[in-house]
Amino acid sequence: MTGFDDIPLAQYVAPALTTASVSHSELGVLAWRRMRALMSGEQPGHDVVFQPRLEVRASSGPVRVAAAEAGAS
């Protein structure tokens, strides 16, 4: 199971949630630049692509043998 945005709660739930994390400050800077350009009458000419960082926690990993056997019965 995975999430997105790496909210603070993700690391404290059981199991800790694996998540894709994007820099909130980077999001804010790019949003401000885009909004300022639009307010100046410029048209946005490109898509914005972020490179998330994968925070691997306990909610992902290989299947445990006991869990796999329980699901097979």
N, CA, C and O atoms as a Tripos MOL2 file, in Angstrom:
@<TRIPOS>MOLECULE
protein
  292   291    73     0     0
PROTEIN
NO_CHARGES

@<TRIPOS>ATOM
      1 N           0.8530   -1.1570    0.0000 N.3       1 MET1
      2 CA          0.0000    0.0000    0.0000 C.3       1 MET1
      3 C           0.9040    1.2260    0.0000 C.2       1 MET1
      4 O           1.9030    1.2710    0.7180 O.2       1 MET1
      5 N           0.5480    2.2160   -0.8080 N.am      2 THR2
      6 CA          1.3350    3.4440   -0.8580 C.3       2 THR2
      7 C           0.4320    4.6660   -0.8280 C.2       2 THR2
      8 O          -0.7670    4.5870   -1.0920 O.2       2 THR2
      9 N           1.0300    5.7760   -0.5070 N.am      3 GLY3
     10 CA          0.3190    7.0490   -0.5020 C.3       3 GLY3
     11 C           1.0810    8.0500   -1.3420 C.2       3 GLY3
     12 O           2.0860    7.7160   -1.9690 O.2       3 GLY3
     13 N           0.5930    9.2860   -1.3500 N.am      4 PHE4
     14 CA          1.2770   10.3560   -2.0660 C.3       4 PHE4
     15 C           1.1880   11.6190   -1.2310 C.2       4 PHE4
     16 O           0.1720   11.8530   -0.5760 O.2       4 PHE4
     17 N           2.2080   12.4210   -1.2410 N.am      5 ASP5
     18 CA          2.3280   13.7000   -0.5330 C.3       5 ASP5
     19 C           3.0180   13.5790    0.8120 C.2       5 ASP5
     20 O           3.3150   14.6040    1.4250 O.2       5 ASP5
     21 N           3.2830   12.3990    1.2910 N.am      6 ASP6
     22 CA          4.0230   12.1920    2.5430 C.3       6 ASP6
     23 C           3.5050   13.0640    3.6800 C.2       6 ASP6
     24 O           4.2660   13.8080    4.2990 O.2       6 ASP6
     25 N           2.1990   12.9680    3.9520 N.am      7 ILE7
     26 CA          1.6500   13.7110    5.0860 C.3       7 ILE7
     27 C           2.3080   13.2030    6.3700 C.2       7 ILE7
     28 O           2.6910   12.0350    6.4250 O.2       7 ILE7
     29 N           2.4530   14.0290    7.3940 N.am      8 PRO8
     30 CA          3.1530   13.6200    8.6080 C.3       8 PRO8
     31 C           2.6050   12.3270    9.2380 C.2       8 PRO8
     32 O           3.3740   11.5440    9.7960 O.2       8 PRO8
     33 N           1.3120   12.1010    9.1580 N.am      9 LEU9
     34 CA          0.7060   10.9170    9.7530 C.3       9 LEU9
     35 C           1.2040    9.6160    9.1200 C.2       9 LEU9
     36 O           1.1830    8.5730    9.7740 O.2       9 LEU9
     37 N           1.6520    9.6570    7.8620 N.am     10 ALA10
     38 CA          2.0360    8.4470    7.1240 C.3      10 ALA10
     39 C           3.1000    7.6270    7.8390 C.2      10 ALA10
     40 O           3.0950    6.4000    7.7440 O.2      10 ALA10
     41 N           4.0020    8.2720    8.5460 N.am     11 GLN11
     42 CA          5.0650    7.5240    9.2070 C.3      11 GLN11
     43 C           4.6410    6.9520   10.5590 C.2      11 GLN11
     44 O           5.3580    6.1330   11.1340 O.2      11 GLN11
     45 N           3.4880    7.3700   11.0700 N.am     12 TYR12
     46 CA          3.0620    6.9330   12.3920 C.3      12 TYR12
     47 C           1.9570    5.8870   12.3890 C.2      12 TYR12
     48 O           1.7220    5.2520   13.4170 O.2      12 TYR12
     49 N           1.2640    5.6840   11.2570 N.am     13 VAL13
     50 CA          0.2180    4.6620   11.2050 C.3      13 VAL13
     51 C           0.8670    3.2900   11.1610 C.2      13 VAL13
     52 O           2.0570    3.1840   10.8680 O.2      13 VAL13
     53 N           0.1150    2.2420   11.4450 N.am     14 ALA14
     54 CA          0.6700    0.8880   11.4290 C.3      14 ALA14
     55 C           0.0200    0.0880   10.3220 C.2      14 ALA14
     56 O          -1.2000   -0.0760   10.3370 O.2      14 ALA14
     57 N           0.7610   -0.4070    9.3850 N.am     15 PRO15
     58 CA          2.1970   -0.1950    9.1860 C.3      15 PRO15
     59 C           2.4620    1.1970    8.6260 C.2      15 PRO15
     60 O           1.5910    1.8040    8.0020 O.2      15 PRO15
     61 N           3.6830    1.6990    8.8560 N.am     16 ALA16
     62 CA          4.0670    3.0150    8.3280 C.3      16 ALA16
     63 C           3.8970    3.0000    6.8090 C.2      16 ALA16
     64 O           4.3150    2.0530    6.1440 O.2      16 ALA16
     65 N           3.2870    4.0420    6.2700 N.am     17 LEU17
     66 CA          2.8750    4.0760    4.8720 C.3      17 LEU17
     67 C           3.9970    4.5170    3.9390 C.2      17 LEU17
     68 O           4.5580    5.6020    4.0970 O.2      17 LEU17
     69 N           4.3190    3.6670    2.9650 N.am     18 THR18
     70 CA          5.2470    4.0380    1.9030 C.3      18 THR18
     71 C           4.5770    5.1360    1.0810 C.2      18 THR18
     72 O           3.3800    5.0620    0.8020 O.2      18 THR18
     73 N           5.3450    6.1530    0.6950 N.am     19 THR19
     74 CA          4.7360    7.2910    0.0250 C.3      19 THR19
     75 C           5.6880    7.9370   -0.9730 C.2      19 THR19
     76 O           6.9060    7.7970   -0.8640 O.2      19 THR19
     77 N           5.1320    8.6350   -1.9290 N.am     20 ALA20
     78 CA          5.9160    9.4580   -2.8460 C.3      20 ALA20
     79 C           5.8910   10.8740   -2.2890 C.2      20 ALA20
     80 O           4.8230   11.4230   -2.0170 O.2      20 ALA20
     81 N           7.0480   11.4500   -2.1240 N.am     21 SER21
     82 CA          7.1670   12.7590   -1.4880 C.3      21 SER21
     83 C           7.6470   13.7990   -2.4920 C.2      21 SER21
     84 O           8.6290   13.5760   -3.2020 O.2      21 SER21
     85 N           6.9570   14.9320   -2.5520 N.am     22 VAL22
     86 CA          7.3490   16.0550   -3.4000 C.3      22 VAL22
     87 C           7.6370   17.2330   -2.4770 C.2      22 VAL22
     88 O           6.9120   17.4590   -1.5080 O.2      22 VAL22
     89 N           8.6840   17.9740   -2.7730 N.am     23 SER23
     90 CA          9.0590   19.1250   -1.9570 C.3      23 SER23
     91 C           7.9440   20.1760   -1.9740 C.2      23 SER23
     92 O           7.5910   20.6980   -3.0320 O.2      23 SER23
     93 N           7.4000   20.4760   -0.8080 N.am     24 HIS24
     94 CA          6.3350   21.4780   -0.7300 C.3      24 HIS24
     95 C           6.8630   22.8630   -1.0740 C.2      24 HIS24
     96 O           6.1390   23.6710   -1.6550 O.2      24 HIS24
     97 N           8.1090   23.1490   -0.7260 N.am     25 SER25
     98 CA          8.6600   24.4600   -1.0740 C.3      25 SER25
     99 C           8.8370   24.5830   -2.5860 C.2      25 SER25
    100 O           8.6060   25.6570   -3.1420 O.2      25 SER25
    101 N           9.2410   23.5060   -3.2610 N.am     26 GLU26
    102 CA          9.3610   23.5230   -4.7160 C.3      26 GLU26
    103 C           7.9850   23.7420   -5.3560 C.2      26 GLU26
    104 O           7.8540   24.5100   -6.3090 O.2      26 GLU26
    105 N           6.9650   23.0640   -4.8280 N.am     27 LEU27
    106 CA          5.6020   23.2680   -5.3290 C.3      27 LEU27
    107 C           5.1880   24.7290   -5.1980 C.2      27 LEU27
    108 O           4.6260   25.3090   -6.1270 O.2      27 LEU27
    109 N           5.4660   25.3180   -4.0420 N.am     28 GLY28
    110 CA          5.0820   26.7100   -3.7980 C.3      28 GLY28
    111 C           5.7850   27.6850   -4.7250 C.2      28 GLY28
    112 O           5.1570   28.5990   -5.2600 O.2      28 GLY28
    113 N           7.0930   27.4940   -4.9190 N.am     29 VAL29
    114 CA          7.8540   28.3880   -5.7950 C.3      29 VAL29
    115 C           7.3330   28.3080   -7.2260 C.2      29 VAL29
    116 O           7.1220   29.3370   -7.8680 O.2      29 VAL29
    117 N           7.1250   27.0990   -7.7240 N.am     30 LEU30
    118 CA          6.6390   26.9520   -9.0950 C.3      30 LEU30
    119 C           5.2120   27.4860   -9.2580 C.2      30 LEU30
    120 O           4.8810   28.0710  -10.2890 O.2      30 LEU30
    121 N           4.3760   27.2860   -8.2460 N.am     31 ALA31
    122 CA          3.0040   27.8180   -8.3150 C.3      31 ALA31
    123 C           3.0300   29.3450   -8.3480 C.2      31 ALA31
    124 O           2.2840   29.9660   -9.1050 O.2      31 ALA31
    125 N           3.8930   29.9460   -7.5240 N.am     32 TRP32
    126 CA          3.9920   31.4100   -7.5110 C.3      32 TRP32
    127 C           4.4800   31.9320   -8.8630 C.2      32 TRP32
    128 O           3.9270   32.9000   -9.3860 O.2      32 TRP32
    129 N           5.4980   31.3080   -9.4270 N.am     33 ARG33
    130 CA          6.0130   31.7560  -10.7270 C.3      33 ARG33
    131 C           4.9410   31.6560  -11.8090 C.2      33 ARG33
    132 O           4.8050   32.5470  -12.6490 O.2      33 ARG33
    133 N           4.1920   30.5760  -11.7790 N.am     34 ARG34
    134 CA          3.1480   30.3830  -12.7880 C.3      34 ARG34
    135 C           2.0210   31.4070  -12.6080 C.2      34 ARG34
    136 O           1.5240   31.9680  -13.5840 O.2      34 ARG34
    137 N           1.6260   31.6430  -11.3610 N.am     35 MET35
    138 CA          0.5670   32.6050  -11.0930 C.3      35 MET35
    139 C           1.0120   34.0100  -11.4940 C.2      35 MET35
    140 O           0.2310   34.7600  -12.0810 O.2      35 MET35
    141 N           2.2550   34.3730  -11.1860 N.am     36 ARG36
    142 CA          2.7740   35.6970  -11.5470 C.3      36 ARG36
    143 C           2.7870   35.8800  -13.0650 C.2      36 ARG36
    144 O           2.4450   36.9490  -13.5700 O.2      36 ARG36
    145 N           3.1840   34.8320  -13.7880 N.am     37 ALA37
    146 CA          3.1880   34.8910  -15.2540 C.3      37 ALA37
    147 C           1.7750   35.0780  -15.7950 C.2      37 ALA37
    148 O           1.5540   35.8870  -16.6950 O.2      37 ALA37
    149 N           0.8250   34.3320  -15.2500 N.am     38 LEU38
    150 CA         -0.5670   34.4650  -15.7010 C.3      38 LEU38
    151 C          -1.1100   35.8600  -15.4140 C.2      38 LEU38
    152 O          -1.8330   36.4280  -16.2330 O.2      38 LEU38
    153 N          -0.7620   36.4120  -14.2510 N.am     39 MET39
    154 CA         -1.2270   37.7560  -13.9050 C.3      39 MET39
    155 C          -0.6080   38.8150  -14.8200 C.2      39 MET39
    156 O          -1.1700   39.8970  -14.9850 O.2      39 MET39
    157 N           0.5380   38.5070  -15.4090 N.am     40 SER40
    158 CA          1.1990   39.4320  -16.3370 C.3      40 SER40
    159 C           0.7030   39.2530  -17.7670 C.2      40 SER40
    160 O           1.1930   39.9060  -18.6890 O.2      40 SER40
    161 N          -0.2760   38.3600  -17.9450 N.am     41 GLY41
    162 CA         -0.8490   38.1450  -19.2650 C.3      41 GLY41
    163 C          -0.1470   37.0890  -20.0930 C.2      41 GLY41
    164 O          -0.5170   36.8630  -21.2450 O.2      41 GLY41
    165 N           0.8600   36.4360  -19.5310 N.am     42 GLU42
    166 CA          1.5570   35.3750  -20.2580 C.3      42 GLU42
    167 C           0.7310   34.0930  -20.2170 C.2      42 GLU42
    168 O           0.0070   33.8410  -19.2540 O.2      42 GLU42
    169 N           0.8450   33.3010  -21.2540 N.am     43 GLN43
    170 CA          0.1720   32.0030  -21.2890 C.3      43 GLN43
    171 C           1.1740   30.9230  -20.8780 C.2      43 GLN43
    172 O           2.3090   30.9150  -21.3550 O.2      43 GLN43
    173 N           0.7620   30.0190  -20.0000 N.am     44 PRO44
    174 CA          1.6820   28.9420  -19.6290 C.3      44 PRO44
    175 C           1.9800   28.0820  -20.8530 C.2      44 PRO44
    176 O           1.0600   27.6120  -21.5210 O.2      44 PRO44
    177 N           3.2440   27.8800  -21.1440 N.am     45 GLY45
    178 CA          3.6080   27.1830  -22.3590 C.3      45 GLY45
    179 C           4.0710   25.7560  -22.1650 C.2      45 GLY45
    180 O           4.4060   25.0840  -23.1400 O.2      45 GLY45
    181 N           4.0990   25.2820  -20.9470 N.am     46 HIS46
    182 CA          4.6010   23.9270  -20.7260 C.3      46 HIS46
    183 C           3.9770   23.3200  -19.4660 C.2      46 HIS46
    184 O           3.4610   24.0170  -18.5940 O.2      46 HIS46
    185 N           4.0490   22.0130  -19.4170 N.am     47 ASP47
    186 CA          3.5970   21.3010  -18.2240 C.3      47 ASP47
    187 C           4.7070   21.3280  -17.1880 C.2      47 ASP47
    188 O           5.8850   21.4440  -17.5260 O.2      47 ASP47
    189 N           4.3280   21.2210  -15.9430 N.am     48 VAL48
    190 CA          5.2990   21.1440  -14.8580 C.3      48 VAL48
    191 C           5.3720   19.6850  -14.4150 C.2      48 VAL48
    192 O           4.3500   19.0630  -14.1240 O.2      48 VAL48
    193 N           6.5670   19.1580  -14.3680 N.am     49 VAL49
    194 CA          6.7670   17.7620  -13.9750 C.3      49 VAL49
    195 C           7.6500   17.7300  -12.7320 C.2      49 VAL49
    196 O           8.7280   18.3230  -12.7110 O.2      49 VAL49
    197 N           7.1940   17.0470  -11.7180 N.am     50 PHE50
    198 CA          7.9570   16.9040  -10.4810 C.3      50 PHE50
    199 C           8.5620   15.5090  -10.4100 C.2      50 PHE50
    200 O           7.9920   14.5470  -10.9240 O.2      50 PHE50
    201 N           9.6940   15.4130   -9.7810 N.am     51 GLN51
    202 CA         10.3420   14.1240   -9.5540 C.3      51 GLN51
    203 C          10.1540   13.7630   -8.0770 C.2      51 GLN51
    204 O          10.9270   14.2150   -7.2320 O.2      51 GLN51
    205 N           9.1380   12.9570   -7.7560 N.am     52 PRO52
    206 CA          8.9260   12.6070   -6.3540 C.3      52 PRO52
    207 C          10.0360   11.7000   -5.8310 C.2      52 PRO52
    208 O          10.6910   10.9840   -6.5880 O.2      52 PRO52
    209 N          10.2210   11.7520   -4.5400 N.am     53 ARG53
    210 CA         11.1800   10.8940   -3.8430 C.3      53 ARG53
    211 C          10.3740    9.7910   -3.1690 C.2      53 ARG53
    212 O           9.4020   10.0820   -2.4710 O.2      53 ARG53
    213 N          10.7530    8.5450   -3.3600 N.am     54 LEU54
    214 CA         10.0310    7.4260   -2.7670 C.3      54 LEU54
    215 C          10.5100    7.2110   -1.3390 C.2      54 LEU54
    216 O          11.6940    6.9680   -1.1060 O.2      54 LEU54
    217 N           9.5900    7.3020   -0.3850 N.am     55 GLU55
    218 CA          9.8770    7.0510    1.0300 C.3      55 GLU55
    219 C           9.3750    5.6460    1.3460 C.2      55 GLU55
    220 O           8.1900    5.4600    1.6200 O.2      55 GLU55
    221 N          10.2610    4.6630    1.3120 N.am     56 VAL56
    222 CA          9.8640    3.2760    1.5340 C.3      56 VAL56
    223 C           9.7430    3.0290    3.0370 C.2      56 VAL56
    224 O          10.6800    3.2490    3.8050 O.2      56 VAL56
    225 N           8.5600    2.5670    3.4250 N.am     57 ARG57
    226 CA          8.3010    2.2590    4.8380 C.3      57 ARG57
    227 C           7.7010    0.8610    4.9170 C.2      57 ARG57
    228 O           7.7520    0.1090    3.9430 O.2      57 ARG57
    229 N           7.1490    0.5150    6.0320 N.am     58 ALA58
    230 CA          6.7070   -0.8570    6.3020 C.3      58 ALA58
    231 C           5.5120   -1.3300    5.4750 C.2      58 ALA58
    232 O           5.2450   -2.5320    5.4480 O.2      58 ALA58
    233 N           4.7840   -0.4440    4.8020 N.am     59 SER59
    234 CA          3.5980   -0.8790    4.0590 C.3      59 SER59
    235 C           3.9400   -1.5200    2.7200 C.2      59 SER59
    236 O           3.0450   -1.9820    2.0130 O.2      59 SER59
    237 N           5.2160   -1.5550    2.3630 N.am     60 SER60
    238 CA          5.6040   -2.2100    1.1120 C.3      60 SER60
    239 C           6.8040   -3.1070    1.3580 C.2      60 SER60
    240 O           7.5620   -2.9170    2.3090 O.2      60 SER60
    241 N           6.9540   -4.0700    0.4970 N.am     61 GLY61
    242 CA          8.0680   -4.9990    0.6150 C.3      61 GLY61
    243 C           7.6530   -6.3520    0.1030 C.2      61 GLY61
    244 O           6.5430   -6.5180   -0.4030 O.2      61 GLY61
    245 N           8.5380   -7.3250    0.2290 N.am     62 PRO62
    246 CA          8.2090   -8.6680   -0.2560 C.3      62 PRO62
    247 C           7.0800   -9.2930    0.5630 C.2      62 PRO62
    248 O           6.8990   -8.9660    1.7360 O.2      62 PRO62
    249 N           6.3350  -10.1810   -0.0590 N.am     63 VAL63
    250 CA          5.2550  -10.8860    0.6250 C.3      63 VAL63
    251 C           5.8660  -11.8260    1.6610 C.2      63 VAL63
    252 O           6.7950  -12.5760    1.3580 O.2      63 VAL63
    253 N           5.3500  -11.7810    2.8610 N.am     64 ARG64
    254 CA          5.8300  -12.7010    3.9000 C.3      64 ARG64
    255 C           5.2580  -14.0790    3.6400 C.2      64 ARG64
    256 O           4.1040  -14.2010    3.2290 O.2      64 ARG64
    257 N           6.0400  -15.1140    3.8720 N.am     65 VAL65
    258 CA          5.6330  -16.4840    3.5820 C.3      65 VAL65
    259 C           4.3460  -16.8550    4.3210 C.2      65 VAL65
    260 O           3.4510  -17.4480    3.7190 O.2      65 VAL65
    261 N           4.2330  -16.5250    5.5930 N.am     66 ALA66
    262 CA          3.0390  -16.8620    6.3740 C.3      66 ALA66
    263 C           1.8040  -16.1880    5.7830 C.2      66 ALA66
    264 O           0.7410  -16.8050    5.7150 O.2      66 ALA66
    265 N           1.9270  -14.9360    5.3550 N.am     67 ALA67
    266 CA          0.7990  -14.2140    4.7760 C.3      67 ALA67
    267 C           0.4110  -14.8170    3.4380 C.2      67 ALA67
    268 O          -0.7780  -14.9030    3.1280 O.2      67 ALA67
    269 N           1.3710  -15.2310    2.6450 N.am     68 ALA68
    270 CA          1.0870  -15.8240    1.3380 C.3      68 ALA68
    271 C           0.3950  -17.1710    1.5110 C.2      68 ALA68
    272 O          -0.5360  -17.4870    0.7700 O.2      68 ALA68
    273 N           0.8350  -17.9580    2.4710 N.am     69 GLU69
    274 CA          0.2220  -19.2710    2.7100 C.3      69 GLU69
    275 C          -1.2020  -19.1160    3.2500 C.2      69 GLU69
    276 O          -2.0760  -19.9050    2.8890 O.2      69 GLU69
    277 N          -1.4510  -18.1420    4.0860 N.am     70 ALA70
    278 CA         -2.7900  -17.9110    4.6270 C.3      70 ALA70
    279 C          -3.7590  -17.5190    3.5220 C.2      70 ALA70
    280 O          -4.9250  -17.9130    3.5610 O.2      70 ALA70
    281 N          -3.3070  -16.7610    2.5510 N.am     71 GLY71
    282 CA         -4.1510  -16.3330    1.4450 C.3      71 GLY71
    283 C          -4.4490  -17.4630    0.4660 C.2      71 GLY71
    284 O          -5.4340  -17.3930   -0.2700 O.2      71 GLY71
    285 N          -3.6180  -18.5050    0.4430 N.am     72 ALA72
    286 CA         -3.7870  -19.6140   -0.4950 C.3      72 ALA72
    287 C          -4.8080  -20.6200   -0.0070 C.2      72 ALA72
    288 O          -5.3000  -21.4170   -0.8050 O.2      72 ALA72
    289 N          -5.1430  -20.6130    1.2680 N.am     73 SER73
    290 CA         -6.0830  -21.6290    1.7760 C.3      73 SER73
    291 C          -7.5160  -21.2310    1.6610 C.2      73 SER73
    292 O          -8.4020  -21.9930    2.0500 O.2      73 SER73
@<TRIPOS>BOND
     1     1     2 1
     2     2     3 1
     3     3     4 2
     4     3     5 am
     5     5     6 1
     6     6     7 1
     7     7     8 2
     8     7     9 am
     9     9    10 1
    10    10    11 1
    11    11    12 2
    12    11    13 am
    13    13    14 1
    14    14    15 1
    15    15    16 2
    16    15    17 am
    17    17    18 1
    18    18    19 1
    19    19    20 2
    20    19    21 am
    21    21    22 1
    22    22    23 1
    23    23    24 2
    24    23    25 am
    25    25    26 1
    26    26    27 1
    27    27    28 2
    28    27    29 am
    29    29    30 1
    30    30    31 1
    31    31    32 2
    32    31    33 am
    33    33    34 1
    34    34    35 1
    35    35    36 2
    36    35    37 am
    37    37    38 1
    38    38    39 1
    39    39    40 2
    40    39    41 am
    41    41    42 1
    42    42    43 1
    43    43    44 2
    44    43    45 am
    45    45    46 1
    46    46    47 1
    47    47    48 2
    48    47    49 am
    49    49    50 1
    50    50    51 1
    51    51    52 2
    52    51    53 am
    53    53    54 1
    54    54    55 1
    55    55    56 2
    56    55    57 am
    57    57    58 1
    58    58    59 1
    59    59    60 2
    60    59    61 am
    61    61    62 1
    62    62    63 1
    63    63    64 2
    64    63    65 am
    65    65    66 1
    66    66    67 1
    67    67    68 2
    68    67    69 am
    69    69    70 1
    70    70    71 1
    71    71    72 2
    72    71    73 am
    73    73    74 1
    74    74    75 1
    75    75    76 2
    76    75    77 am
    77    77    78 1
    78    78    79 1
    79    79    80 2
    80    79    81 am
    81    81    82 1
    82    82    83 1
    83    83    84 2
    84    83    85 am
    85    85    86 1
    86    86    87 1
    87    87    88 2
    88    87    89 am
    89    89    90 1
    90    90    91 1
    91    91    92 2
    92    91    93 am
    93    93    94 1
    94    94    95 1
    95    95    96 2
    96    95    97 am
    97    97    98 1
    98    98    99 1
    99    99   100 2
   100    99   101 am
   101   101   102 1
   102   102   103 1
   103   103   104 2
   104   103   105 am
   105   105   106 1
   106   106   107 1
   107   107   108 2
   108   107   109 am
   109   109   110 1
   110   110   111 1
   111   111   112 2
   112   111   113 am
   113   113   114 1
   114   114   115 1
   115   115   116 2
   116   115   117 am
   117   117   118 1
   118   118   119 1
   119   119   120 2
   120   119   121 am
   121   121   122 1
   122   122   123 1
   123   123   124 2
   124   123   125 am
   125   125   126 1
   126   126   127 1
   127   127   128 2
   128   127   129 am
   129   129   130 1
   130   130   131 1
   131   131   132 2
   132   131   133 am
   133   133   134 1
   134   134   135 1
   135   135   136 2
   136   135   137 am
   137   137   138 1
   138   138   139 1
   139   139   140 2
   140   139   141 am
   141   141   142 1
   142   142   143 1
   143   143   144 2
   144   143   145 am
   145   145   146 1
   146   146   147 1
   147   147   148 2
   148   147   149 am
   149   149   150 1
   150   150   151 1
   151   151   152 2
   152   151   153 am
   153   153   154 1
   154   154   155 1
   155   155   156 2
   156   155   157 am
   157   157   158 1
   158   158   159 1
   159   159   160 2
   160   159   161 am
   161   161   162 1
   162   162   163 1
   163   163   164 2
   164   163   165 am
   165   165   166 1
   166   166   167 1
   167   167   168 2
   168   167   169 am
   169   169   170 1
   170   170   171 1
   171   171   172 2
   172   171   173 am
   173   173   174 1
   174   174   175 1
   175   175   176 2
   176   175   177 am
   177   177   178 1
   178   178   179 1
   179   179   180 2
   180   179   181 am
   181   181   182 1
   182   182   183 1
   183   183   184 2
   184   183   185 am
   185   185   186 1
   186   186   187 1
   187   187   188 2
   188   187   189 am
   189   189   190 1
   190   190   191 1
   191   191   192 2
   192   191   193 am
   193   193   194 1
   194   194   195 1
   195   195   196 2
   196   195   197 am
   197   197   198 1
   198   198   199 1
   199   199   200 2
   200   199   201 am
   201   201   202 1
   202   202   203 1
   203   203   204 2
   204   203   205 am
   205   205   206 1
   206   206   207 1
   207   207   208 2
   208   207   209 am
   209   209   210 1
   210   210   211 1
   211   211   212 2
   212   211   213 am
   213   213   214 1
   214   214   215 1
   215   215   216 2
   216   215   217 am
   217   217   218 1
   218   218   219 1
   219   219   220 2
   220   219   221 am
   221   221   222 1
   222   222   223 1
   223   223   224 2
   224   223   225 am
   225   225   226 1
   226   226   227 1
   227   227   228 2
   228   227   229 am
   229   229   230 1
   230   230   231 1
   231   231   232 2
   232   231   233 am
   233   233   234 1
   234   234   235 1
   235   235   236 2
   236   235   237 am
   237   237   238 1
   238   238   239 1
   239   239   240 2
   240   239   241 am
   241   241   242 1
   242   242   243 1
   243   243   244 2
   244   243   245 am
   245   245   246 1
   246   246   247 1
   247   247   248 2
   248   247   249 am
   249   249   250 1
   250   250   251 1
   251   251   252 2
   252   251   253 am
   253   253   254 1
   254   254   255 1
   255   255   256 2
   256   255   257 am
   257   257   258 1
   258   258   259 1
   259   259   260 2
   260   259   261 am
   261   261   262 1
   262   262   263 1
   263   263   264 2
   264   263   265 am
   265   265   266 1
   266   266   267 1
   267   267   268 2
   268   267   269 am
   269   269   270 1
   270   270   271 1
   271   271   272 2
   272   271   273 am
   273   273   274 1
   274   274   275 1
   275   275   276 2
   276   275   277 am
   277   277   278 1
   278   278   279 1
   279   279   280 2
   280   279   281 am
   281   281   282 1
   282   282   283 1
   283   283   284 2
   284   283   285 am
   285   285   286 1
   286   286   287 1
   287   287   288 2
   288   287   289 am
   289   289   290 1
   290   290   291 1
   291   291   292 2
@<TRIPOS>SUBSTRUCTURE
     1 MET1         2 RESIDUE 1 A MET
     2 THR2         6 RESIDUE 1 A THR
     3 GLY3        10 RESIDUE 1 A GLY
     4 PHE4        14 RESIDUE 1 A PHE
     5 ASP5        18 RESIDUE 1 A ASP
     6 ASP6        22 RESIDUE 1 A ASP
     7 ILE7        26 RESIDUE 1 A ILE
     8 PRO8        30 RESIDUE 1 A PRO
     9 LEU9        34 RESIDUE 1 A LEU
    10 ALA10       38 RESIDUE 1 A ALA
    11 GLN11       42 RESIDUE 1 A GLN
    12 TYR12       46 RESIDUE 1 A TYR
    13 VAL13       50 RESIDUE 1 A VAL
    14 ALA14       54 RESIDUE 1 A ALA
    15 PRO15       58 RESIDUE 1 A PRO
    16 ALA16       62 RESIDUE 1 A ALA
    17 LEU17       66 RESIDUE 1 A LEU
    18 THR18       70 RESIDUE 1 A THR
    19 THR19       74 RESIDUE 1 A THR
    20 ALA20       78 RESIDUE 1 A ALA
    21 SER21       82 RESIDUE 1 A SER
    22 VAL22       86 RESIDUE 1 A VAL
    23 SER23       90 RESIDUE 1 A SER
    24 HIS24       94 RESIDUE 1 A HIS
    25 SER25       98 RESIDUE 1 A SER
    26 GLU26      102 RESIDUE 1 A GLU
    27 LEU27      106 RESIDUE 1 A LEU
    28 GLY28      110 RESIDUE 1 A GLY
    29 VAL29      114 RESIDUE 1 A VAL
    30 LEU30      118 RESIDUE 1 A LEU
    31 ALA31      122 RESIDUE 1 A ALA
    32 TRP32      126 RESIDUE 1 A TRP
    33 ARG33      130 RESIDUE 1 A ARG
    34 ARG34      134 RESIDUE 1 A ARG
    35 MET35      138 RESIDUE 1 A MET
    36 ARG36      142 RESIDUE 1 A ARG
    37 ALA37      146 RESIDUE 1 A ALA
    38 LEU38      150 RESIDUE 1 A LEU
    39 MET39      154 RESIDUE 1 A MET
    40 SER40      158 RESIDUE 1 A SER
    41 GLY41      162 RESIDUE 1 A GLY
    42 GLU42      166 RESIDUE 1 A GLU
    43 GLN43      170 RESIDUE 1 A GLN
    44 PRO44      174 RESIDUE 1 A PRO
    45 GLY45      178 RESIDUE 1 A GLY
    46 HIS46      182 RESIDUE 1 A HIS
    47 ASP47      186 RESIDUE 1 A ASP
    48 VAL48      190 RESIDUE 1 A VAL
    49 VAL49      194 RESIDUE 1 A VAL
    50 PHE50      198 RESIDUE 1 A PHE
    51 GLN51      202 RESIDUE 1 A GLN
    52 PRO52      206 RESIDUE 1 A PRO
    53 ARG53      210 RESIDUE 1 A ARG
    54 LEU54      214 RESIDUE 1 A LEU
    55 GLU55      218 RESIDUE 1 A GLU
    56 VAL56      222 RESIDUE 1 A VAL
    57 ARG57      226 RESIDUE 1 A ARG
    58 ALA58      230 RESIDUE 1 A ALA
    59 SER59      234 RESIDUE 1 A SER
    60 SER60      238 RESIDUE 1 A SER
    61 GLY61      242 RESIDUE 1 A GLY
    62 PRO62      246 RESIDUE 1 A PRO
    63 VAL63      250 RESIDUE 1 A VAL
    64 ARG64      254 RESIDUE 1 A ARG
    65 VAL65      258 RESIDUE 1 A VAL
    66 ALA66      262 RESIDUE 1 A ALA
    67 ALA67      266 RESIDUE 1 A ALA
    68 ALA68      270 RESIDUE 1 A ALA
    69 GLU69      274 RESIDUE 1 A GLU
    70 ALA70      278 RESIDUE 1 A ALA
    71 GLY71      282 RESIDUE 1 A GLY
    72 ALA72      286 RESIDUE 1 A ALA
    73 SER73      290 RESIDUE 1 A SER
